[in-house]
Amino acid sequence: MEIWKTIAEAPNYEISTKGNVRNKTSRRMLKPQAFGATGYKQVSLKIKETNKFQKRYIHRLVAQTFIDNPENKREVNHINGDKLDNRLSNLEWVTSSENQIKRH
């Protein structure tokens, strides 16, 4: 089941537990783009604070929207190692050192 929530910093958009992003008004899905050599997917959103379009990583949007982060960990790990798999069940907050350990 796919659950949708509003993106806090870009309230005109929603993100789902499957890593899909859509415009709230038109329900049009945004097409993610790969970010250079890193391979992470990103979308361009109109940010509320600046009223300008800025790129955001999908995995971070899913984590910020759906995963509690009481320890304020700064990085998001793809549990199965697949950077293209932005499903909620594949993401977790980690520290930089935890992320380095999990990478190997």
Z-matrix of the N, CA and C atoms (Angstrom, degrees):
N
C 1 1.448
C 2 1.536 1 109.22
N 3 1.300 2 115.91 1 135.74
C 4 1.464 3 121.90 2 -178.44
C 5 1.531 4 109.09 3 -100.30
N 6 1.323 5 115.74 4 122.33
C 7 1.463 6 121.96 5 179.44
C 8 1.526 7 108.28 6 -107.96
N 9 1.329 8 116.04 7 135.56
C 10 1.470 9 122.36 8 -178.94
C 11 1.520 10 110.33 9 -110.87
N 12 1.352 11 115.65 10 140.70
C 13 1.464 12 121.63 11 173.89
C 14 1.519 13 109.00 12 -139.00
N 15 1.322 14 115.02 13 152.72
C 16 1.464 15 121.09 14 177.05
C 17 1.520 16 109.97 15 -69.18
N 18 1.327 17 116.22 16 140.41
C 19 1.464 18 121.91 17 175.78
C 20 1.524 19 107.53 18 -81.15
N 21 1.322 20 117.69 19 120.38
C 22 1.467 21 122.95 20 -172.13
C 23 1.527 22 113.12 21 -55.28
N 24 1.323 23 118.38 22 -47.36
C 25 1.463 24 120.35 23 -175.78
C 26 1.526 25 113.17 24 -82.79
N 27 1.335 26 115.82 25 -8.25
C 28 1.469 27 120.88 26 179.92
C 29 1.528 28 107.99 27 -140.31
N 30 1.330 29 117.53 28 74.64
C 31 1.461 30 121.49 29 -170.89
C 32 1.529 31 116.09 30 -66.72
N 33 1.320 32 118.05 31 -4.41
C 34 1.467 33 120.48 32 175.08
C 35 1.527 34 111.52 33 -83.97
N 36 1.329 35 116.75 34 -0.30
C 37 1.455 36 121.84 35 -175.48
C 38 1.526 37 111.09 36 -129.03
N 39 1.337 38 114.28 37 156.38
C 40 1.455 39 121.18 38 175.57
C 41 1.526 40 108.92 39 -125.43
N 42 1.328 41 115.76 40 151.93
C 43 1.461 42 121.72 41 174.38
C 44 1.516 43 107.82 42 -125.21
N 45 1.315 44 115.91 43 150.10
C 46 1.459 45 119.88 44 -177.21
C 47 1.522 46 111.48 45 -112.23
N 48 1.317 47 114.95 46 168.25
C 49 1.466 48 122.05 47 177.93
C 50 1.532 49 111.37 48 -68.10
N 51 1.321 50 117.13 49 -10.71
C 52 1.464 51 121.23 50 176.23
C 53 1.528 52 111.81 51 -98.04
N 54 1.348 53 116.96 52 1.12
C 55 1.455 54 120.86 53 178.93
C 56 1.509 55 114.20 54 84.76
N 57 1.312 56 117.53 55 17.94
C 58 1.469 57 121.38 56 175.77
C 59 1.522 58 109.35 57 -90.26
N 60 1.327 59 115.99 58 147.23
C 61 1.465 60 122.01 59 -179.92
C 62 1.523 61 107.89 60 -125.37
N 63 1.333 62 116.44 61 135.99
C 64 1.460 63 120.38 62 178.93
C 65 1.522 64 111.34 63 -141.96
N 66 1.322 65 114.33 64 157.47
C 67 1.458 66 122.24 65 173.40
C 68 1.526 67 107.29 66 -75.01
N 69 1.328 68 117.79 67 131.06
C 70 1.459 69 121.06 68 -176.42
C 71 1.525 70 112.64 69 -66.88
N 72 1.313 71 117.81 70 -36.34
C 73 1.459 72 121.00 71 -176.04
C 74 1.525 73 111.64 72 -75.97
N 75 1.328 74 116.37 73 -52.79
C 76 1.464 75 120.87 74 -175.13
C 77 1.529 76 112.98 75 -87.53
N 78 1.333 77 116.71 76 -16.50
C 79 1.475 78 123.46 77 -175.18
C 80 1.534 79 111.45 78 64.93
N 81 1.309 80 116.36 79 14.63
C 82 1.467 81 121.31 80 177.99
C 83 1.527 82 110.02 81 -73.34
N 84 1.324 83 115.77 82 130.56
C 85 1.461 84 121.40 83 178.79
C 86 1.520 85 109.55 84 -75.51
N 87 1.323 86 116.53 85 137.66
C 88 1.458 87 120.98 86 175.41
C 89 1.522 88 108.71 87 -86.27
N 90 1.314 89 115.57 88 141.52
C 91 1.456 90 120.65 89 179.48
C 92 1.534 91 108.64 90 -91.88
N 93 1.321 92 116.45 91 116.22
C 94 1.467 93 118.87 92 -179.64
C 95 1.523 94 111.51 93 -71.91
N 96 1.319 95 114.82 94 153.53
C 97 1.458 96 121.62 95 177.42
C 98 1.517 97 108.44 96 -121.13
N 99 1.324 98 116.27 97 146.07
C 100 1.465 99 120.78 98 176.48
C 101 1.522 100 108.72 99 -74.81
N 102 1.312 101 116.33 100 141.29
C 103 1.455 102 121.22 101 -179.87
C 104 1.522 103 110.02 102 -97.87
N 105 1.311 104 116.40 103 99.41
C 106 1.450 105 123.56 104 173.53
C 107 1.521 106 114.89 105 43.50
N 108 1.310 107 115.35 106 -139.88
C 109 1.462 108 122.10 107 -175.89
C 110 1.523 109 112.70 108 -74.40
N 111 1.328 110 118.18 109 -17.81
C 112 1.466 111 119.71 110 -177.07
C 113 1.521 112 112.00 111 -70.89
N 114 1.326 113 117.41 112 -30.23
C 115 1.452 114 121.04 113 178.96
C 116 1.512 115 115.23 114 83.42
N 117 1.317 116 118.82 115 -2.21
C 118 1.457 117 121.11 116 179.12
C 119 1.526 118 110.26 117 -74.93
N 120 1.327 119 116.75 118 142.11
C 121 1.459 120 121.75 119 178.93
C 122 1.530 121 110.24 120 -84.76
N 123 1.326 122 115.67 121 143.76
C 124 1.462 123 120.88 122 179.74
C 125 1.517 124 110.29 123 -142.01
N 126 1.325 125 114.33 124 160.71
C 127 1.461 126 122.05 125 176.07
C 128 1.521 127 108.19 126 -132.68
N 129 1.318 128 115.33 127 158.31
C 130 1.457 129 121.71 128 177.23
C 131 1.530 130 108.06 129 -101.18
N 132 1.335 131 115.98 130 122.83
C 133 1.462 132 122.20 131 -177.31
C 134 1.521 133 110.51 132 -124.63
N 135 1.323 134 115.91 133 147.96
C 136 1.468 135 120.36 134 173.53
C 137 1.529 136 107.24 135 -82.03
N 138 1.329 137 115.44 136 112.76
C 139 1.463 138 122.35 137 -174.53
C 140 1.529 139 109.75 138 -84.31
N 141 1.318 140 115.72 139 133.17
C 142 1.468 141 121.79 140 -175.58
C 143 1.533 142 112.17 141 -59.10
N 144 1.316 143 117.16 142 -45.99
C 145 1.468 144 121.33 143 -173.97
C 146 1.526 145 113.45 144 -63.02
N 147 1.332 146 117.17 145 -39.74
C 148 1.468 147 120.90 146 -176.10
C 149 1.526 148 113.10 147 -102.95
N 150 1.344 149 116.38 148 -16.25
C 151 1.464 150 122.46 149 -175.13
C 152 1.530 151 111.78 150 60.22
N 153 1.339 152 116.26 151 27.10
C 154 1.458 153 122.39 152 178.63
C 155 1.519 154 109.30 153 -125.68
N 156 1.329 155 114.87 154 156.99
C 157 1.458 156 119.61 155 177.80
C 158 1.521 157 109.83 156 -78.42
N 159 1.327 158 115.16 157 134.24
C 160 1.461 159 121.88 158 177.05
C 161 1.520 160 108.52 159 -139.78
N 162 1.327 161 116.02 160 149.90
C 163 1.456 162 120.81 161 179.47
C 164 1.525 163 110.25 162 -84.55
N 165 1.334 164 114.44 163 141.24
C 166 1.464 165 121.50 164 178.72
C 167 1.526 166 108.86 165 -135.97
N 168 1.333 167 115.83 166 140.37
C 169 1.457 168 121.43 167 176.18
C 170 1.524 169 109.85 168 -72.27
N 171 1.318 170 116.68 169 134.09
C 172 1.460 171 120.84 170 -178.15
C 173 1.520 172 111.60 171 -65.02
N 174 1.334 173 118.31 172 -41.51
C 175 1.464 174 119.49 173 -178.20
C 176 1.525 175 111.54 174 -62.05
N 177 1.312 176 117.14 175 -35.24
C 178 1.467 177 120.13 176 178.19
C 179 1.531 178 110.96 177 -71.84
N 180 1.332 179 117.15 178 -38.16
C 181 1.467 180 120.33 179 177.60
C 182 1.529 181 111.04 180 -62.56
N 183 1.328 182 116.89 181 -43.01
C 184 1.465 183 120.29 182 177.96
C 185 1.526 184 109.71 183 -61.33
N 186 1.323 185 117.23 184 -48.27
C 187 1.461 186 121.10 185 -178.74
C 188 1.529 187 111.47 186 -62.61
N 189 1.325 188 117.57 187 -46.30
C 190 1.466 189 120.86 188 -179.40
C 191 1.522 190 111.90 189 -62.83
N 192 1.324 191 116.77 190 -32.76
C 193 1.460 192 121.40 191 -175.68
C 194 1.526 193 112.75 192 -84.75
N 195 1.329 194 117.71 193 -35.17
C 196 1.465 195 119.87 194 -170.24
C 197 1.534 196 115.70 195 -116.44
N 198 1.332 197 119.06 196 -18.87
C 199 1.460 198 120.04 197 -173.15
C 200 1.524 199 110.29 198 -110.91
N 201 1.333 200 116.57 199 123.37
C 202 1.460 201 120.62 200 174.60
C 203 1.524 202 109.07 201 -62.89
N 204 1.321 203 116.04 202 147.14
C 205 1.460 204 121.70 203 -178.90
C 206 1.521 205 108.92 204 -137.52
N 207 1.346 206 118.34 205 64.54
C 208 1.460 207 121.31 206 -174.48
C 209 1.532 208 114.28 207 -64.70
N 210 1.337 209 116.44 208 -22.39
C 211 1.471 210 120.09 209 179.72
C 212 1.524 211 111.92 210 -94.14
N 213 1.331 212 117.08 211 5.43
C 214 1.467 213 123.12 212 -179.81
C 215 1.523 214 113.27 213 52.03
N 216 1.322 215 116.06 214 44.84
C 217 1.463 216 120.27 215 175.37
C 218 1.520 217 107.20 216 -69.38
N 219 1.333 218 116.12 217 146.61
C 220 1.461 219 120.00 218 -168.72
C 221 1.525 220 115.48 219 -100.83
N 222 1.312 221 117.76 220 -12.70
C 223 1.458 222 119.47 221 -175.95
C 224 1.523 223 110.81 222 -120.71
N 225 1.339 224 115.08 223 156.11
C 226 1.464 225 121.77 224 179.62
C 227 1.523 226 107.85 225 -115.64
N 228 1.321 227 115.57 226 126.44
C 229 1.460 228 122.06 227 179.93
C 230 1.527 229 110.76 228 -101.89
N 231 1.340 230 115.57 229 138.59
C 232 1.467 231 122.04 230 170.18
C 233 1.529 232 105.94 231 -87.47
N 234 1.306 233 117.11 232 109.30
C 235 1.458 234 122.60 233 -172.22
C 236 1.524 235 112.27 234 -57.12
N 237 1.332 236 117.80 235 -41.78
C 238 1.467 237 120.31 236 -178.68
C 239 1.529 238 113.02 237 -87.61
N 240 1.325 239 118.01 238 3.29
C 241 1.463 240 122.20 239 177.50
C 242 1.519 241 114.91 240 81.61
N 243 1.322 242 118.30 241 -3.40
C 244 1.467 243 123.11 242 -178.50
C 245 1.525 244 109.67 243 -92.03
N 246 1.331 245 116.56 244 107.22
C 247 1.468 246 121.84 245 -177.44
C 248 1.524 247 113.50 246 -65.11
N 249 1.316 248 117.11 247 -16.47
C 250 1.460 249 120.90 248 -179.69
C 251 1.526 250 112.25 249 -90.28
N 252 1.323 251 116.91 250 -9.73
C 253 1.461 252 122.44 251 -178.12
C 254 1.525 253 109.46 252 -93.57
N 255 1.330 254 115.56 253 91.43
C 256 1.468 255 121.20 254 -174.67
C 257 1.523 256 113.24 255 -99.55
N 258 1.321 257 117.06 256 23.42
C 259 1.461 258 120.69 257 176.26
C 260 1.526 259 109.80 258 -67.42
N 261 1.313 260 116.42 259 145.93
C 262 1.461 261 122.64 260 179.34
C 263 1.522 262 111.56 261 -52.03
N 264 1.317 263 117.52 262 -43.20
C 265 1.472 264 121.71 263 -177.05
C 266 1.529 265 112.74 264 -65.93
N 267 1.332 266 118.35 265 -12.45
C 268 1.461 267 121.99 266 -178.91
C 269 1.533 268 113.25 267 -104.03
N 270 1.320 269 117.29 268 5.44
C 271 1.470 270 120.20 269 -175.04
C 272 1.518 271 111.60 270 -119.48
N 273 1.340 272 114.92 271 149.17
C 274 1.465 273 121.33 272 175.87
C 275 1.525 274 109.26 273 -153.41
N 276 1.325 275 116.09 274 148.62
C 277 1.455 276 121.48 275 174.27
C 278 1.523 277 108.42 276 -77.36
N 279 1.341 278 116.63 277 138.17
C 280 1.462 279 122.18 278 179.09
C 281 1.528 280 109.45 279 -143.59
N 282 1.324 281 115.06 280 161.38
C 283 1.458 282 120.20 281 170.88
C 284 1.527 283 107.59 282 -81.08
N 285 1.306 284 116.61 283 169.27
C 286 1.463 285 120.36 284 178.26
C 287 1.524 286 110.45 285 -60.87
N 288 1.326 287 117.32 286 -43.22
C 289 1.465 288 119.96 287 -179.43
C 290 1.526 289 111.25 288 -67.21
N 291 1.325 290 118.01 289 -38.61
C 292 1.467 291 120.87 290 176.25
C 293 1.527 292 110.21 291 -62.32
N 294 1.313 293 116.21 292 -40.21
C 295 1.458 294 121.18 293 -179.88
C 296 1.532 295 110.78 294 -64.24
N 297 1.313 296 117.11 295 -40.23
C 298 1.456 297 121.51 296 179.09
C 299 1.534 298 110.80 297 -64.29
N 300 1.314 299 116.31 298 -42.36
C 301 1.466 300 121.07 299 179.67
C 302 1.532 301 110.26 300 -64.28
N 303 1.319 302 116.68 301 -43.63
C 304 1.469 303 121.16 302 -177.48
C 305 1.528 304 112.31 303 -70.91
N 306 1.307 305 116.85 304 -21.73
C 307 1.471 306 121.38 305 179.92
C 308 1.521 307 112.16 306 -67.08
N 309 1.327 308 116.18 307 -26.90
C 310 1.477 309 119.65 308 -174.05
C 311 1.486 310 112.67 309 -100.19
